[in-house]
């Protein structure tokens, strides 16, 4: 059966469209910050307290930063933007905060690893190396498979049985591929801007974009489950006919 809604590109695209309002805000903010940081005299000093705080507190600062950007801010979006409202709002927001803070620590070490591997320069070659390793090695092998299981579970309203059924019915096509495709669409144009900042500022800047991305992941999990339910309904109808 050819169900258009089950197409991985369509699932990913619908998730992006559902979050287009926060997406444009975040993209504009990241681009403006990158340009201002390097081009406007004295603007970099605005970030100096953040940089020092991150350097002094290390992984715990990364935890707090990502908890705020990917937990608190998405909770505000979920409460105010009708297109992305969800069931079990409070529980999902609390889980999102804990999940995001934990990944903040992971990314703290990941960015440090890349700095050791490729250096701390901000030249084009270094940015390309870091962006390529991030998007074409780290993302498809580690990030997408792990995070999408979590968001699929939340998108299934914490039902392991529903999540397992969705996973069995074309997990790669319905869940992993949309996640990777949407990740590339969101992050490839912007992750280079993140790596253009000094190492101690990369976590806070990444948090701005990750705020939007966490909303997309929630939509991916919900839409993947919905498309699977739609396929099963059509299949049952065909059997009856």
C-alpha positions as CSV (number, residue, x, y, z in Angstrom):
1,X,0.0,0.0,0.0
2,X,1.3,3.4,-0.9
3,X,0.5,5.8,1.9
4,X,1.8,9.3,1.1
5,X,1.7,10.3,4.8
6,X,4.1,7.4,5.6
7,X,6.8,8.9,3.3
8,X,9.8,9.8,5.5
9,X,10.4,13.1,3.7
10,X,6.7,14.0,4.2
11,X,6.8,13.2,7.9
12,X,10.0,15.3,8.4
13,X,8.6,18.2,6.3
14,X,5.3,18.3,8.2
15,X,7.3,18.4,11.4
16,X,9.3,21.4,10.2
17,X,6.2,23.2,8.9
18,X,4.4,22.7,12.3
19,X,7.3,24.5,14.0
20,X,8.0,27.2,11.3
21,X,7.3,30.1,13.7
22,X,9.9,29.3,16.3
23,X,12.2,28.0,13.5
24,X,12.4,31.4,11.9
25,X,12.9,33.1,15.2
26,X,15.8,30.8,16.2
27,X,17.5,30.9,12.8
28,X,17.4,34.7,12.7
29,X,18.8,34.9,16.2
30,X,21.7,32.5,15.5
31,X,22.7,34.3,12.3
32,X,22.4,37.7,13.8
33,X,24.5,36.7,16.8
34,X,27.2,35.1,14.7
35,X,27.5,38.2,12.5
36,X,27.3,40.6,15.4
37,X,29.9,38.7,17.5
38,X,32.6,39.0,14.8
39,X,31.6,42.2,13.0
40,X,30.3,44.6,15.6
41,X,33.1,46.1,17.8
42,X,32.5,45.4,21.5
43,X,29.6,43.1,20.9
44,X,31.6,40.1,21.9
45,X,32.0,41.6,25.4
46,X,28.3,41.0,26.0
47,X,29.0,37.2,25.9
48,X,31.9,37.4,28.3
49,X,30.0,36.6,31.5
50,X,28.4,33.6,29.7
51,X,31.8,32.4,28.5
52,X,33.4,32.7,31.9
53,X,30.4,31.0,33.6
54,X,30.7,28.1,31.2
55,X,34.4,27.8,31.6
56,X,34.2,27.8,35.4
57,X,31.3,25.4,35.8
58,X,32.0,23.0,32.9
59,X,29.5,20.2,32.5
60,X,27.1,21.5,35.1
61,X,26.8,24.8,33.2
62,X,26.1,22.8,30.1
63,X,23.4,20.9,31.9
64,X,21.7,24.1,33.1
65,X,22.0,25.8,29.8
66,X,20.4,23.0,27.8
67,X,17.7,22.4,30.5
68,X,16.7,26.0,30.0
69,X,16.9,26.2,26.2
70,X,15.5,22.7,25.4
71,X,13.3,22.2,28.4
72,X,11.9,25.5,29.7
73,X,11.6,27.4,26.4
74,X,9.9,24.5,24.5
75,X,7.5,24.2,27.4
76,X,6.5,27.9,26.8
77,X,6.1,27.2,23.1
78,X,3.9,24.1,23.8
79,X,1.7,26.2,26.0
80,X,1.2,29.1,23.7
81,X,1.4,27.9,20.1
82,X,-1.7,26.0,19.2
83,X,-0.2,24.0,16.3
84,X,2.1,22.1,18.7
85,X,0.0,21.5,21.8
86,X,0.4,18.1,23.2
87,X,-1.2,15.6,25.7
88,X,0.4,15.1,29.2
89,X,1.9,18.5,29.0
90,X,3.4,18.7,32.5
91,X,5.0,15.2,32.5
92,X,6.4,15.7,29.0
93,X,7.9,19.0,29.9
94,X,9.6,17.6,33.0
95,X,11.0,14.7,31.1
96,X,12.2,17.0,28.4
97,X,14.1,19.1,30.9
98,X,15.9,16.2,32.4
99,X,16.6,14.7,29.0
100,X,17.9,18.0,27.6
101,X,20.2,18.7,30.6
102,X,21.7,15.2,30.3
103,X,22.5,15.8,26.6
104,X,24.0,19.1,27.5
105,X,26.7,17.2,29.4
106,X,27.2,14.8,26.5
107,X,27.6,17.7,24.1
108,X,30.0,19.5,26.5
109,X,32.4,16.5,26.1
110,X,31.6,16.1,22.4
111,X,32.6,19.7,21.6
112,X,35.7,19.3,23.7
113,X,36.6,16.2,21.7
114,X,36.1,18.0,18.4
115,X,38.3,20.8,19.6
116,X,41.1,18.3,20.3
117,X,40.5,16.5,17.0
118,X,40.3,19.5,14.7
119,X,41.6,22.5,16.7
120,X,39.9,25.6,18.0
121,X,40.3,27.7,14.8
122,X,37.4,29.4,13.1
123,X,38.7,29.2,9.6
124,X,36.5,27.6,6.8
125,X,38.4,24.3,6.8
126,X,38.0,23.8,10.5
127,X,34.3,24.7,10.4
128,X,33.7,22.3,7.5
129,X,35.5,19.4,9.3
130,X,33.5,19.9,12.5
131,X,30.2,20.4,10.7
132,X,30.8,17.3,8.6
133,X,31.8,15.1,11.5
134,X,28.9,16.4,13.5
135,X,26.2,15.9,10.8
136,X,27.4,12.8,8.9
137,X,29.1,10.7,11.6
138,X,27.9,11.7,15.1
139,X,24.3,12.6,14.1
140,X,23.2,9.5,12.1
141,X,25.1,7.0,14.2
142,X,24.5,8.3,17.8
143,X,22.0,11.1,18.0
144,X,19.1,10.2,15.8
145,X,18.7,6.6,16.7
146,X,18.8,7.3,20.5
147,X,16.8,10.5,20.6
148,X,14.1,9.3,18.3
149,X,13.3,6.3,20.6
150,X,12.8,8.8,23.4
151,X,10.6,11.1,21.4
152,X,8.7,8.2,19.8
153,X,7.9,7.1,23.3
154,X,6.7,10.5,24.3
155,X,4.8,10.8,21.0
156,X,3.0,7.6,21.8
157,X,1.9,9.1,25.1
158,X,4.3,6.9,27.1
159,X,2.7,3.7,25.8
160,X,5.4,1.1,25.3
161,X,3.0,-1.1,23.4
162,X,2.1,1.6,20.9
163,X,5.7,2.6,20.6
164,X,6.8,-1.0,19.9
165,X,4.0,-1.4,17.3
166,X,5.1,1.8,15.5
167,X,8.7,0.6,15.6
168,X,7.9,-2.8,14.2
169,X,5.9,-1.3,11.3
170,X,8.7,0.3,9.4
171,X,10.8,1.9,12.2
172,X,13.6,3.0,9.9
173,X,11.4,4.5,7.2
174,X,8.8,6.1,9.6
175,X,11.1,7.3,12.4
176,X,14.9,7.2,11.9
177,X,14.9,8.5,8.3
178,X,12.6,11.4,9.0
179,X,14.7,12.3,12.0
180,X,17.9,12.3,10.0
181,X,16.5,14.2,7.1
182,X,14.9,16.9,9.3
183,X,18.1,17.1,11.3
184,X,20.1,17.8,8.2
185,X,17.6,20.4,7.0
186,X,17.7,22.2,10.3
187,X,21.3,21.9,11.4
188,X,23.6,21.8,8.3
189,X,22.9,25.5,7.5
190,X,23.3,26.6,11.2
191,X,25.8,24.2,12.9
192,X,28.7,25.9,11.2
193,X,27.6,29.2,12.9
194,X,27.7,27.4,16.2
195,X,31.3,26.2,15.6
196,X,32.3,29.8,14.6
197,X,32.0,30.8,18.3
198,X,34.7,30.1,20.9
199,X,34.4,26.7,22.5
200,X,33.0,28.0,25.8
201,X,30.1,29.7,23.9
202,X,29.2,26.8,21.6
203,X,26.9,25.1,24.2
204,X,24.8,28.3,24.8
205,X,24.5,29.1,21.1
206,X,23.7,25.5,20.2
207,X,21.0,25.7,22.8
208,X,19.1,28.3,20.8
209,X,18.9,26.1,17.8
210,X,18.3,23.0,19.9
211,X,15.3,24.7,21.4
212,X,13.6,24.6,18.0
213,X,15.0,21.1,17.2
214,X,13.5,19.6,20.4
215,X,10.0,20.8,19.2
216,X,10.6,19.2,15.8
217,X,11.6,15.9,17.5
218,X,8.3,16.0,19.5
219,X,6.4,16.4,16.2
220,X,8.4,13.6,14.5
221,X,7.4,11.2,17.3
222,X,3.8,12.2,17.2
223,X,3.5,12.2,13.4
224,X,5.3,8.9,13.0
225,X,2.9,7.2,15.4
226,X,-0.1,8.9,13.7
227,X,1.0,7.8,10.2
228,X,1.4,4.2,11.5
229,X,-2.1,4.4,13.0
230,X,-3.4,5.7,9.6
231,X,-1.8,2.8,7.8
232,X,-3.3,0.2,10.1
233,X,-6.8,1.8,9.7
234,X,-6.6,1.7,5.9
235,X,-5.3,-1.9,6.0
236,X,-8.2,-3.0,8.2
237,X,-10.7,-1.2,5.9
238,X,-9.2,-3.0,2.9
239,X,-9.5,-6.4,4.7
240,X,-13.2,-5.7,5.4
241,X,-13.8,-4.7,1.8
